[in-house]
């Protein structure tokens, strides 16, 4: 099957729009439509329902979508395998990371990579760890730098890079800050400001409470650790934050339990041939403490 038609189909499915897909792929809308129609003719079924200006996947489209991603991934793997024979580091590298990891861990490595490997067209997106995980699994991304998943599909591999210590914190004027000693039970009766329930970091936090047969009372949730820090500093509740975000406006709560930590690393698909560009990026990241 034509990879250009497959790319048009998957992009339209992601954007729920032919016009947005055309813009993303730098094509005209008739060009996108023509590629998708040719794919529908080849499959003998409609992949999208056209409702006014809106589109949505048909059942056939939903069934075909993961196979389309797999075919695109296989095609890219073949291209990588041939390019790798030359041992040159060029081509295109698309990665994703979270906002926190990007700002606090990747600024210098990415700068160095772009300077050293000018022939690589480098693209970086900020996503949640959960979305980045899904995009690597589907073959949309070659790699992601994220928090280690608590559970992982056997098709994926996680390469550890850095360990980040996590601390329980509250505002200095919060009533928890005045307690001489504090326990998980104390925290379970006070509202917390926490990462989104679907995030890998939240699962680390939930696990430690579940092991103590306790639950958390969430007051608010956010995918952005910087936003959580702001709300905690305002005195709205306790939270768990990485060392790198803790400043003099926050009080660290010392609990009698094993210290929390999370592993940050590269997530890759084991069935995908790793490009020279990706290998060089991973090697560079491993050189940073």
C-alpha positions in Angstrom: 0.0 0.0 0.0 1.1 3.6 -0.7 2.7 5.0 2.4 1.6 8.5 1.4 -2.0 7.4 1.4 -1.5 5.7 4.8 0.0 8.9 6.2 -2.9 10.9 4.9 -5.4 8.4 6.5 -3.7 8.3 9.9 -3.2 12.1 10.1 -6.9 12.7 9.1 -7.9 10.2 11.8 -5.8 12.0 14.4 -7.1 15.5 13.4 -10.7 14.5 12.7 -10.4 16.9 9.7 -9.2 16.7 6.1 -8.2 20.4 6.2 -6.1 20.1 9.4 -4.5 17.0 8.1 -3.7 18.8 4.8 -2.1 21.6 6.8 -0.1 19.2 8.9 1.2 17.3 5.9 1.7 20.5 3.8 -0.8 19.3 1.2 -4.0 20.7 -0.3 -7.3 19.4 1.0 -8.1 17.9 -2.4 -4.7 16.1 -2.3 -5.6 14.6 1.1 -9.0 13.5 -0.1 -7.6 12.0 -3.2 -5.2 9.8 -1.3 -7.8 8.6 1.1 -10.3 7.9 -1.7 -7.6 5.8 -3.4 -7.1 3.9 -0.1 -10.8 3.3 0.3 -11.0 2.0 -3.3 -8.2 -0.4 -2.6 -9.8 -1.7 0.6 -13.3 -1.7 -0.9 -14.9 0.2 2.0 -15.4 3.7 3.4 -12.9 4.7 6.1 -14.6 8.0 7.1 -18.1 9.2 7.4 -18.3 12.8 6.0 -20.8 14.8 8.0 -20.7 18.4 6.7 -17.2 19.7 7.4 -16.6 17.0 10.1 -15.3 13.5 9.6 -15.3 10.5 11.8 -13.9 7.0 11.4 -16.3 4.3 10.3 -16.1 0.8 11.9 -13.9 -0.2 9.0 -11.7 2.8 9.6 -11.3 2.1 13.3 -10.4 -1.5 12.5 -7.8 -0.5 9.9 -6.2 2.3 11.8 -3.8 0.2 14.0 -2.8 -1.8 10.9 -2.0 1.5 9.0 0.2 2.6 11.9 2.0 -0.7 11.8 2.6 -0.5 8.0 4.0 3.0 8.4 6.3 1.8 11.2 7.5 -1.1 9.2 8.2 1.1 6.2 10.2 3.5 8.4 12.1 0.6 9.9 13.1 -0.6 6.4 14.2 2.9 5.5 16.2 3.2 8.8 17.9 -0.2 8.1 19.1 0.9 4.7 20.2 4.4 5.9 22.0 2.9 8.8 24.3 1.0 6.4 26.0 4.3 5.5 26.7 5.0 9.2 25.8 8.6 8.7 23.6 10.5 11.2 21.0 12.3 9.3 17.3 12.1 8.4 14.4 12.9 10.6 14.1 12.4 14.4 10.7 13.0 16.1 10.6 12.6 19.9 8.3 13.6 22.7 8.7 14.4 26.4 6.7 16.0 29.2 7.0 19.7 29.9 8.8 19.1 33.2 11.4 16.7 31.8 11.9 18.9 28.8 12.6 22.0 30.9 14.6 20.4 33.7 16.5 17.6 31.9 16.6 18.1 28.2 17.5 21.7 27.4 21.3 21.2 27.3 21.3 17.7 25.7 18.9 18.9 22.9 21.0 22.0 22.3 24.2 19.9 22.0 22.5 17.4 19.7 21.2 20.0 17.3 24.6 21.6 17.1 26.5 18.4 16.7 24.1 16.7 14.2 23.0 19.5 11.9 21.9 17.0 9.2 19.2 15.7 11.4 15.7 17.3 11.1 14.9 17.3 14.8 11.3 17.7 16.1 10.3 17.8 19.8 6.7 17.7 21.1 5.5 18.2 24.7 3.0 15.5 25.6 1.8 13.7 28.8 3.8 10.5 29.5 0.6 8.5 28.8 0.1 10.1 25.3 3.8 9.7 24.5 3.7 6.1 25.5 0.7 5.5 23.2 2.4 7.3 20.3 5.6 5.2 20.6 3.5 2.0 20.8 1.5 3.0 17.7 4.6 3.9 15.8 3.9 7.6 15.5 7.1 8.4 17.4 10.5 6.8 17.3 11.2 7.5 21.0 10.0 9.4 24.0 11.7 10.6 27.2 9.2 10.0 30.0 8.7 8.6 33.4 9.0 4.8 33.6 5.6 3.2 33.0 4.3 1.1 35.9 3.1 -1.5 33.4 4.5 -1.8 29.9 3.6 -3.5 26.7 6.0 -6.3 25.7 6.6 -4.6 22.4 8.3 -1.6 24.2 11.6 -1.2 25.9 12.5 1.4 28.6 16.1 2.6 28.8 16.7 4.2 32.3 18.6 7.5 32.3 18.0 9.4 35.5 16.4 8.8 38.9 14.4 11.7 40.3 13.7 11.9 44.0 10.1 12.8 45.0 9.2 14.7 48.2 5.9 15.3 50.0 5.5 19.0 50.3 3.1 21.7 51.4 3.1 25.5 51.8 5.0 26.9 54.7 1.8 28.4 56.2 -0.3 25.2 55.7 -1.3 23.5 58.9 0.6 20.4 58.0 3.9 22.4 58.1 3.5 22.9 61.9 3.2 19.2 62.8 6.3 17.7 64.5 5.7 14.3 62.9 3.5 13.3 60.0 2.3 10.0 58.4 0.5 8.8 55.3 -2.6 8.6 57.5 -2.4 12.3 58.3 -2.1 13.1 54.6 -5.0 10.8 53.7 -7.4 13.1 55.7 -6.2 16.3 54.0 -6.9 17.4 50.4 -4.0 17.0 48.0 -3.0 18.6 44.7 -1.8 15.8 42.5 -0.8 14.7 39.0 -3.7 13.5 36.8 -5.0 10.1 37.8 -3.8 8.6 34.5 -0.2 9.7 34.8 2.6 7.4 35.6 3.8 9.6 38.5 0.3 9.6 40.0 0.3 5.8 40.0 3.6 5.8 41.9 1.9 8.0 44.6 -1.3 6.0 44.6 0.6 2.7 45.1 2.3 3.9 48.3 -1.1 4.8 49.8 -2.8 1.6 48.6 0.0 -0.4 50.2 -1.0 1.2 53.5 -4.7 0.6 52.9 -5.3 4.4 52.6 -6.8 6.6 50.0 -6.2 10.1 48.8 -8.6 13.1 48.8 -7.8 15.0 45.7 -8.6 18.7 45.6 -7.3 19.3 42.2 -5.3 17.5 39.5 -3.0 18.7 36.7 -0.7 17.2 34.1 1.8 20.0 34.7 4.0 19.8 37.8 4.8 23.5 37.7 1.0 24.2 38.0 0.8 21.8 40.9 3.7 23.6 42.6 1.8 26.9 42.2 -1.3 25.6 43.8 0.6 24.0 46.7 2.5 27.2 47.3 -0.8 29.0 47.5 -1.8 26.8 50.4 -4.4 24.7 48.7 -3.1 21.3 49.7 -0.1 19.0 49.9 1.5 17.2 47.0 4.5 15.2 45.8 7.1 17.0 43.7 10.6 16.3 42.3 13.6 17.8 44.1 14.3 20.1 41.2 11.0 22.0 41.7 11.2 22.5 45.5 12.2 25.9 46.7 12.1 28.0 49.9 8.3 28.6 49.5 7.6 24.9 50.2 8.0 22.8 53.4 9.3 19.3 52.9 7.2 16.8 54.9 9.4 14.0 56.4 7.4 10.8 56.5 8.4 7.5 58.1 8.3 5.5 54.8 10.6 4.5 52.0 11.6 7.6 49.9 9.6 8.0 46.7 11.4 8.2 43.4 10.7 7.9 39.7 12.8 6.7 36.9 13.2 8.9 33.8 14.3 7.3 30.5 13.9 6.6 26.8 10.9 4.5 25.6 11.4 2.8 22.3 9.5 0.2 20.2 11.5 -3.1 20.0 10.1 -4.0 16.6 11.3 -0.8 15.0 14.7 -0.5 13.5 16.5 2.2 15.5 17.8 5.0 13.2 21.3 6.3 13.5 19.8 9.6 14.6 17.9 8.0 17.5 20.9 5.9 18.6 23.1 9.1 18.7 20.5 10.9 20.7 20.1 8.1 23.3 23.9 7.8 23.6 24.2 11.6 24.2 21.5 11.4 26.9 23.3 8.6 28.6 26.4 10.8 28.9 24.4 13.3 31.2 24.1 12.6 34.9 
